[in-house]
Each structure stands twice: as C-alpha cells, then as structure tokens.
Amino acid sequence: MSIDRLQQLRQLLAEEPGDLFLRYAIALEHRRLGATAEAIADLEALLREAPQHIASYYQLALMLAEADRTDDALDVCDAGLLQCLVAGDRKARAELQELRNTIAEAE
C-alpha cells in the first residue's frame, strides 16, 4: 500500500510538475518508507527551486538532525527562519525556532 501511495503521488506530480505540495508529500512518503537520504535530497531540491516553501525547512532540519548532521540542520533552520520573516508567518517561525533550540541543546 505504501509503495502504491508513492506511485500515486509520482503520477499526480507527472500531471502537475509545478505542484510544490506533491513534491513535499513525496519527500515525506520517502521518509515514512525509511528512505531518509531520498527524502533529504527531495527537500533540498525543493528548497533550491522554491525557497518560500516554509514547511520544507522544518522537515528537512528534523531529518538532518536525526541523521546526526546537526550543523546542516541548524543552517536549514536559520534559512527557514529568514523565509518566515519575509513571509510574515509567525506560527511557522515559532515552530522552527523551537526546533532550532531543541537541536542546538542536543548538540
């Protein structure tokens, strides 16, 4: 069923290649399936092309921290925090700041 879900998401993305949410969903599905390296690569590519996709910063930082890439995770949090300021998204900024603090304290 999970592979079917991934295939469905990829099919939808083929029909709507510019859909950022579908790309994000594929990354999260990769993570759920245990393909963390693919999930990280998916989110990094998404953010290179669409740095305004704020939700991707949180998930990418979380995955990088779990992969013991703390410095990279903190850098992603910092970049996301700047995007939150630009977008005026206080809620996402607070959540990302909390994640950053948690990652920094665990270091």
C-alpha positions as CSV (number, residue, x, y, z in Angstrom):
1,M,0.0,0.0,0.0
2,S,2.8,2.5,0.8
3,I,4.6,1.9,-2.5
4,D,1.2,2.4,-4.2
5,R,0.8,5.7,-2.4
6,L,4.3,6.8,-3.6
7,Q,3.4,5.7,-7.1
8,Q,0.2,7.7,-6.9
9,L,2.0,10.8,-5.7
10,R,4.5,10.5,-8.5
11,Q,1.7,10.1,-11.1
12,L,0.0,13.2,-9.8
13,L,3.3,15.1,-9.9
14,A,3.8,14.0,-13.5
15,E,0.4,15.6,-14.3
16,E,1.2,18.7,-12.2
17,P,5.0,19.1,-12.2
18,G,4.9,22.5,-10.6
19,D,2.9,21.4,-7.5
20,L,5.1,22.0,-4.5
21,F,2.8,20.2,-2.1
22,L,3.1,17.0,-4.2
23,R,6.9,17.2,-4.1
24,Y,6.8,17.8,-0.3
25,A,4.4,14.8,0.1
26,I,6.7,12.6,-1.9
27,A,9.6,13.5,0.3
28,L,7.6,12.7,3.4
29,E,6.5,9.4,1.9
30,H,10.1,8.6,1.2
31,R,10.9,9.3,4.9
32,R,7.9,7.1,6.0
33,L,9.3,4.3,3.9
34,G,12.7,4.6,5.5
35,A,14.4,6.2,2.5
36,T,15.7,9.2,4.5
37,A,18.5,10.0,2.1
38,E,16.0,10.3,-0.7
39,A,13.7,12.4,1.5
40,I,16.5,14.8,2.3
41,A,17.5,15.1,-1.3
42,D,13.9,15.7,-2.3
43,L,13.5,18.5,0.2
44,E,16.9,20.1,-0.6
45,A,15.9,20.2,-4.3
46,L,12.5,21.6,-3.5
47,L,14.0,24.4,-1.4
48,R,16.6,25.2,-4.1
49,E,13.8,25.8,-6.5
50,A,11.2,27.2,-4.1
51,P,12.8,28.7,-1.0
52,Q,9.5,30.1,0.0
53,H,8.1,26.6,0.8
54,I,8.4,27.1,4.6
55,A,7.2,23.7,5.7
56,S,10.1,22.0,3.9
57,Y,12.6,23.8,6.2
58,Y,11.1,22.2,9.3
59,Q,11.0,18.7,7.9
60,L,14.5,18.9,6.3
61,A,16.0,20.3,9.6
62,L,14.3,17.5,11.5
63,M,15.7,14.8,9.2
64,L,19.2,16.2,9.1
65,A,19.2,16.3,12.9
66,E,18.1,12.7,13.1
67,A,20.9,11.8,10.6
68,D,23.4,13.5,13.0
69,R,24.0,16.4,10.6
70,T,23.5,19.0,13.3
71,D,25.3,21.8,11.7
72,D,23.4,21.3,8.5
73,A,20.1,21.1,10.4
74,L,20.9,24.4,12.2
75,D,21.7,26.1,8.9
76,V,18.4,24.9,7.4
77,C,16.6,26.3,10.5
78,D,18.3,29.7,10.1
79,A,17.4,29.8,6.4
80,G,13.8,28.9,7.2
81,L,13.6,31.5,9.9
82,L,14.6,34.2,7.4
83,Q,11.9,32.9,5.0
84,C,9.3,33.1,7.8
85,L,10.2,36.7,8.4
86,V,9.9,37.5,4.7
87,A,6.5,35.7,4.6
88,G,5.3,37.1,7.9
89,D,4.5,33.6,9.1
90,R,4.8,33.9,12.9
91,K,3.4,30.5,13.7
92,A,5.9,28.7,11.4
93,R,8.7,30.9,12.7
94,A,7.9,30.0,16.3
95,E,7.8,26.3,15.5
96,L,11.0,26.4,13.5
97,Q,12.7,28.4,16.3
98,E,11.6,25.8,18.9
99,L,13.1,23.1,16.7
100,R,16.3,25.0,16.3
101,N,16.6,25.4,20.0
102,T,16.0,21.7,20.6
103,I,18.6,20.8,18.0
104,A,21.1,23.2,19.4
105,E,20.6,22.0,23.0
106,A,21.1,18.4,21.9
107,E,24.4,19.2,20.4
